[in-house]
Amino acid sequence: MNHSQLIDNLRKGKEEGLTAIYRLYKRSLLYFSSQFVDRETAEEIVSDTFVKVWRLRADFDSMQKLKAFLYISTKNACLNHLRRPQAKWNIEEIERWKEDLFEDAEVFVKIVQTELLEQIYKEVGRLSVKQREVFNMTYLEDMTVEEIGKKLKISPTAVYVHRSRMIALLRSSLKIKDAFYLLFFLPQFFV
């Protein structure tokens, strides 16, 4: 289903429109909000945001407006949570997160990172089994080429080949021209 169909279904009050949009943005919004609040609170905030979307569904005439609403609502809900007196944060943490949430440029960077991470996860799912294993061992488990080779029972040269093909496929599908940028972004997402 394309974006205009999703918006049309949402505006018409079809639950499958909301469900499809929820599936499309849930993981990104959880990642985004969990940078500011704990995981449980992030899940509540994201759920509340989609309740708001349903209530305001007639107001969204494009995916861009909906996406902006999702991130702005999530950001504001995180900020409101941090302002609550019962929030279990020390003053320094609250001030640091408030600054991040108020700084639109910082929030924009976090949104871009979130969306890039979502694209990376989607593309990693399309890799071959071996390439996916090499990806996970390289970026999630921080294993060396030799360790990966031993674990997969392949030569270090084969590990390099899988890694090179994986990076080329990701770079191509994500439209990132320089592999350096991809390698720069990948490790920070999986720390």
Phi, psi and omega in degrees: 000130180277172186298321181293326176292321178299313180296317180299314178298320179297311181298328179279359178080021178276124183298330180295334175294314178295317180300317180295319179293321177301313179297326182290323188246350185304307184298319179296316181292324176296315178298315181299309185288331180287353172284344184245329183228169179292165187300316181298315178295320178301318179296319177296316181298315181296318177299315179298323179297319179288332173296318177297319179301316181297317180295325184258016189307327182290342183278347185264112180252000176208158179294328179298316179294319179297314181298317177300315179300315181302312182288320180293317178297317179295316178300313181295321179295322176297315179298315178299321178297318181293333180281340183301140180295331182275359177297133185268068179233149173276163187303318181297318178297317180299313181298320180297314181290324177299316179301314179299317182289328179282331181285102183300323180297318179296316180296319178300316179299317179295323177295315179298316178299318179299315181290324176295318178300317178300317178296319180298314179301318180296315182290325178298324177297340181268352180289161175294164182302314181297316180296321179295319177298315179297318177302307182298317181291327181285309190262336180262322182260353177054046181269152177281168178301318180296316179297319179297315179302315179297314184294320181269356181059047175227163182286158176302326178298318179295323177298314179300319180297312179299318181296316180297315179295319179299312181295320178297317179295316179296315180299316180294312184288331179270358179060037176261117187288323185251122180300334179302317180295320179296314180294330178292317183283321188305306185300323183290341178282338189247018179281000000 
